[in-house]
Each structure stands twice: as C-alpha cells, then as structure tokens.
Amino acid sequence: MWVRRAAIRPVPSYALVPGRVLEQIEEQLAEDDDDSRQKLDDAFTRFERTQPALAERISTVLSRPLDETALALGYFLTLAIWLAFDETFSKDLQEVTETGLSSVEEALALDEQIRLSDPAEAVDSDDVIAMEQPDVLAFVQEHLDAALEANANDVDVDDVHEIYRVVLIEVLALSYAVRAPQNWAALPSEFTA
C-alpha cells in the first residue's frame, strides 16, 4: 500500500525505541515508594535541563485547564516517552531546539491538512507516525484507550486529543533528535524518503 508522506519526514531506523524499554519504564513509573518518587522528581528535573524547549512546550499544554484524566495521561505519557528515548539513546539523544520543535509542529499540521483535504486518503497522520515508531505509538494508544474506557462518562475528549497531539509532537521531535551512530550507513530509501 502506498502511503503519501508529504509533510512528516521518515524517522531513521536507528532511532526506533523498542517495546521492551517502554515496558520497563512503565514498571518503574508504577512503583509507589519514596525512592521511586525521588527518581521521578530527578527524571523531571533532568528532562527540563536536557530538553528545555520540549519541556516548555509540554508544560504549556499541561498548565492549561484540562480535565484530570487528560492531565494525568499527559504527565505520564510525556515523561514515559522521554525516559524511553533517554534510556535507549542516552548520549546520542541531542537537545530538541525551538526551531526543530516548530518544524515538527508545522509538519504535523501540514500533514493533517493534506490528509483532511484528500477524501481518498485512508491513513491519518498518527498512522504514519505509528509506522515510524510502532512500539511507541502502540504504548501511547494502549494508555489512551485504557484512560478513555475507564473514564468514558467523565473525560473531556478534546482535552485528551490535545494531550495526544503534544505526545505525537514529542515522539517525532525526539526521534529526529537521535544522533546517527558513527558507523551508520543510511539505506537509499532513507536518503530519498
């Protein structure tokens, strides 16, 4: 099946986050003791220090008046995703600049416009991102579905959509911020995609 990727550029294959890392992060975040809470506080501080533009963008969204489910989901998903990238790539994860972040936001908005304007387009922008980071998007969608199901009568779907959008931006921005390994030889399709 042909998928038009007019606005969202492909994620390099060396930047894929494996599902097992996300599972480990989820287990760490589920622990509820003093040591775990301290590690979580340290992780937030490290995130703000190493990814200031991204942390500020996420903080802007999370500081809006959101319903409790969306807010909890936002804190959990944005931290879990950053921790997964940090765990997987550590020193090869570069800082997401304000320019890089704006580029991702504009590309996602353009991709959404293109897909909305073409009635024959059967693939949504988040489906394209799922093809690029399958384990990350499966993790995100699993938690979104669980939160929506558990709080079906109380959740503000627009607030959850706002969280979902900032999470998609985070996933793409961090994916593009992974530095290629020194011995990396890109496949021809990665040059031309």
N, C-alpha and C positions, 0 to 999 in steps of 0.2 A: 504494500500500500504506500502511495506517495504522500508524504506529509510536507506541506509548504512551511518552511521556517523563515518567513520573510523578515521577522524582527528579532526573534530570540536566537542568538548565535549558539551553536553547539557547545556543550561542556566537554573539555578534553577528557579522554578516557582515563588519564592518570589522576583526575580529580574526583573520582567516584567514591562515595562513602559507603562502606559495606554495612549490611543489616546487622551483623553481629555487634558492631560498635554501638549502634543505636540501641540495641537490646541492653548492653552493658550500661550505657548512660541512663536508660530508663530505670534500671535496677538501682543505680546509685542515687537517682533523684527520688526514688520511692522510700529510701531509708529515712527513718524519722528518729534521730537521736542527736545529741548535742554536737558530736563530731561531724555528722553528716550536714547539719545546719551550718556549721563553721565552714566546711568545704564548699557549700553552696554560696555562702557570702563571699568567700575568697574567689570563687568562679565568676560571680557577678562583677567583682572589682577588677579581676583580670580581663574580663570581656570589655568593660568600659575603658580600660587602659590600652588594650591592644587593638580594639576596633571602635575608636571614638565616633566616627561618622555613622557607622551602622548602629551602634548603641544609642546614639542620639535620635536617629530615625525611629528605631523601635520604641524608645522612651516616649517620643512624641505621640505615637499611636496609643501606647499603653496608658498615657496620662489623660486621655480623653475620657469622657463619661461613658464607660462601657458596662454592660451587664456583667455580673460576677462570673458566669460561665466563660464568656469570651475573654475576660481579663485573666482568669486562671489559666485558660488554654494558651493565651498569648505569652504569659510568663514562662510556662512550662515548655512550649514548643520552641520559642526563640532561644531559650537557654540550652535546651537539649540539642538543637541543631548546631549551635555554635560549639558546644562541647564536643559533639561528634566530629566536626571538622577539625577542631583543635587537637583532639585525641588522635585522629587519623593522620594529620599532616604536620602537626606541631610547627617546626621551624620553617616549613615550606608554605605555611599559610601567611600570606602577606596582608598588610592592612588594606581594607577596603576604603578607598579615598571617596571624598564627596563627589568628585567627577565620575568615578566608577559607579557609585551608588545611583547618581542621577541618570547615567546611561542605562543601567538596568531598569530603573523605573520607567524611563521613556520607551525602552524596547518592549517592555511588558504591555504598556498602554497602547503602543502602536500595534503590537501583535493582537491584542484584544479587539482593537478597532477593525483590523483587517479581517479577522475571523467573524466578527459580527456583520460586516458588510457583504460577506460572501455566503449566501444561503446553502451553497453546496459544500461548504467547509464543515466536515463532521468532527473535527478534532479541536478541542478547546486549548487555550494556552497552557493550562495546568496539565493537560495530557502530554503536551510537548515537553514540559519540564519533567514530568514523570518518566518520559523516555530517556531523558538526560541523567536524572538522578532517581532511578526506580526505587531503591530501598528507602531513601529519604522521604520521597512523596508517599510511599506506602505507609510509612510510620506516621506522617502528618495526617493522612486521610483516615487512618485507623483511629487516631485520637480525636479527630474532628467528628467522625461518625459516632464514636462512643459518647462524646460530650453532648452531641445533638440528641442522641437516643435517650440518654439518661435524664436530660432536661428539656424534653420536647415541648412541654407546655410553658416553660419559663424563659427559654433562651431567646434573645434577640438575634435573629438570623442575620440581620445587617451587620451587627457588631461582630459576629463570628466570621462573616465574609471579609470584614476589614482586617481581622487578625490573619485570616488565610492569605490575603493579598500581601501583607507585610512579611509573612513567612515565605511566600514564593519569592519575593524580592531578596530576602536574606539568603535563601538557598542558591539563587543564581549569583548573587554578589560574592558569596563565599566560594562558590565553585570556580568563578573566574579569578579569584584571588589566590588560588593554589599555584605555586611556582612549579614549573616543569622540572622533573628530575634532570640532573646533569647529563645522563646518558639517554635522554628521551629523544626518540626519532618519531616525529608525528607521522601518522598514516596519511596517504594522499587525500583521503576524504576529509581529514581534519583541516588541511590547508584550504580546501575549496568550499567547505560547507558554509 
